[in-house]
Amino acid sequence: MTYLLAIDCSITGEDSVSRPLVAEFSRAWLDAADGRQVRYRDLAADPVPHLTTAGLHYAPAMRRAHEVVDDAAAARQQELIDEVAGAHAVVIGAPMYNWSIPSTLKAWIDHLHVLGTTVPADGSTGVFHGIPVIVVSPRGLAYDNADPTAAGDYTVPPIEKVLGESMGMKVTSVVVDYTLATRMPPLAEHSGAADASLAAASAELARLASTL
Ligand SMILES: Cc1cc2nc3c(=O)[nH]c(=O)nc-3n(C[C@H](O)[C@H](O)[C@H](O)COP(=O)(O)O)c2cc1C
């Protein structure tokens, strides 16, 4: 069965910007062809644990003797890897929290990025290679897309680095700026830009859903 893997991690409840956009994208993708399913993982409601040993970052042949990986942790990691490897595409709600990736999302990514397996040591392509990933990243302020890290965006660039550059997935990022315009009075002047950014993101996600 062809499925989209949809990931949420927002903790902002009914205020969330990423959750409705992920849902919107998922619905549009489902409607674009017959025989499709969405598999859903909510990392805020059901977080995966942090890695407890560096052994989980390396293929068994690359592990040090002291890096003992227990069976349950290995099985959990394999399940997460298989879920991504089997997906037709992945959509990730990745809000900016403290200029960075939400820790729940980071823990999930840490399970996927394994040297010697999902990042083969012999130069071959890994199991995630070529899988499209849509990253939906709302943030309270605005960041310069020409050089995002210079302006403080440590959310989207690291996700693109690990999923795209390192694991070979086809990452497309869609950001929403100034989502705090209605909460923080000093940002009220940006409410027009906020509305425009949200509308542009929604339209881009609809377009992307019809192409995947
Ligand atoms: C814990 C936390 C930390 C945040 N840190 C930042 C930040 O560093 N920079 C920023 O522009 N916005 C920040 N924000 C605002 C969020 O990025 C913004 O509300 C965004 O819309 C969150 O997406 P979500 O509602 O889907 O979770 C933060 C919000 C929370 C809850």
The ligand as a Gaussian input file, in Angstrom:
#p B3LYP/6-31G(d) Opt

LIG

0 1
 C        8.849000      26.536000      23.159000
 C        8.755000      27.572000      22.068000
 C        9.897000      28.183000      21.595000
 C        9.826000      29.095000      20.547000
 N       10.974000      29.651000      20.068000
 C       10.927000      30.475000      18.988000
 C       12.121000      31.026000      18.437000
 O       13.213000      30.775000      18.898000
 N       12.010000      31.831000      17.360000
 C       10.814000      32.110000      16.768000
 O       10.781000      32.828000      15.758000
 N        9.655000      31.602000      17.279000
 C        9.691000      30.795000      18.364000
 N        8.539000      30.258000      18.876000
 C        7.263000      30.517000      18.187000
 C        6.897000      29.350000      17.286000
 O        7.913000      29.085000      16.357000
 C        5.605000      29.653000      16.561000
 O        4.574000      29.810000      17.530000
 C        5.213000      28.581000      15.567000
 O        4.022000      28.948000      14.937000
 C        5.075000      27.246000      16.238000
 O        4.485000      26.300000      15.374000
 P        3.385000      25.329000      15.982000
 O        2.291000      26.242000      16.468000
 O        2.939000      24.457000      14.912000
 O        4.013000      24.628000      17.134000
 C        8.574000      29.387000      19.956000
 C        7.405000      28.777000      20.454000
 C        7.493000      27.870000      21.490000
 C        6.231000      27.217000      22.005000

